[in-house]
Amino acid sequence: MADYNSHQFQIPTEIHMIKGFRDFILRGNVIDLAVAVVIGGAFTAIVNALVADIVNPLIAAIVHKPDFSALILDVNGGKIKYGDFMNAIISFLLIAAVVYFVFVLPINALMKKFKPAEAAPPVTRPCPQCLSDIPLAATRCSHCAQPVTATAPATA
């Protein structure tokens, strides 16, 4: 006859791993990151369209050459496509400028309106004896004449 008391039933390691994975996935920051990736993908399409359809044609109208991909350096049979590299640099700078001026600056200005103003540091404190307001640098209360220790004003 088998002794059932000698065997301990343990939860398999796979179940612990699945529970750990579930806890990891359901943490708020992972879900926030997933939402950010999806929104970032959609936002990329908007920014790329803005640069390709509005900004690049404006630059082409000004400098009469919107594409540098024809610039190639031939070195011993090898082709160095520095024009494509220049296109990539210009595209990056244009996208960064568009994102900054069209999105970041207006959003920062909007957030500044909703941010509460920082409170000024206090210039008075209560007297420990009579609880009247006295200046921070006072060494004696002007109301009850109680000696108090001076407090240095807080610097911001």
N, C-alpha and C positions, 0 to 999 in steps of 0.2 A: 504494500500500500504506500502511496506517495505521501510525503510529508509536505503539506502545503504551507506550513509555518516557516520552513527553511528557505523558501523562495520569496524573494522580495520582488514585488511588481514595480518596475520603474517605467517612467514615461520615456519612450524612445527619444534619442537625441534629435531626430528629425522634427519632432513636434516642438521641441525647445527652439530649434532654428526657425521654424515657421512662425512661432509666436514672436521671436525677436525681430524677424523681418516685418511682421505685421505691425509691431510697435514702432519700428523705424519708419515705415511708410506712413503711418497715421500721425506722426509728429507734425506739428504745424509748419515747421520750417521746410520740410520736404514738399508738402503740398503747396506752400507759397512759392517755392522754387519751380515747381512744375507749372504753376500758373504764370510765373514770370517768363518761363521759356516760351510758352504758347503766345503770350502777349508780345514778347520780343520778336517772335517770328512774324506776327502780323504787323508789328511796328516797322520791321525791316522792309517789308513790301511798301509801306507808305513812304518811308524815307528814300528808298531807291527810286520810286516813281517820281518823287519830288525832284531829286537830283537829275535823273535821266530826262525827264520831260519838261522841266522848267529851268533848272540852273544850267545844265550843260548847253542847251540851245542858246541861252543868253550869253554864255561865254563864247560859243562858236560865232555868234553875231558880232562880238567885240574883237576877238583875235583872229577870226577867219580860219581857225584850224582846231576843231574840237577833238581830234584823234591823233595820237602820236604813235600808233602801232606800226606805221610804215618805217619808223626809224630803227634801223638794224645795223649793227657793226659786224663786219665780216672779218674774223681773225683766223687765218690758216684753215679755212673751210668751215670753221665753227661760227654759228650765228649767235650773237649776243643781242637779244631783243630789249634794248634799253628803253625803247619807246613804250613797250607794254608796261615796264616798270614805272615809267613816268606817268602813264595813265592810271596805274594803281595808286600811286602817291597822290595824284591830283584828285582821284575819286575819293580816297580816304579823307583828304583835307576838306573837300566839298561836303561830304557827308557829315563830318565832325562839325563844320561851320553851320550847316543847316540845322542839325540837331541842337546845337547850342543856341543859335539865334532864334529859331522858330519854336523850340520846345522848352529848353532849359530856362532861358531868361524870363519868358512869360510865366512859366510855372513858379519860378522863384519869386517873382513879383507878386503873384497871386497868393502864394504861401506866406509872404511877408505881411500881407494885409490881414490874414487870419491869425497870425502869431501874436499872442498877447505881448504887450510892452513889458520889458523887464522892470521890476520894481527898483526904485532907487534905494541905496543902502540907508538904514535908519541913521538919523542925526541925533536922536535923543534916546534915553533909556529910562526906565522907572527907578525912582529912588527906593532902596531896599527898606527904608523906614516908613515913609509916608506915601509911597507909590506915585508921587508926582513925576511928571516928565522933566528930566534934566538933560543938559547937553552931555554928549559922550565924554568930553574932556574935563567935565566938572570934577572937582575934588571935594566939594561941599554942596549939599542940597540948598537951593535958594529958598525953599519953602519951609523946611524944618531945621536947617543949619546942621544937619547930621553929616559928619565926614564920610566921604565915599571914595573908593579908588577910581582913578581915571581909567577910561577904556579907550584904546586906540580906535579911530574910525576904520571901518572895513574898506579895503581898497578893492576895486573891481578889476 
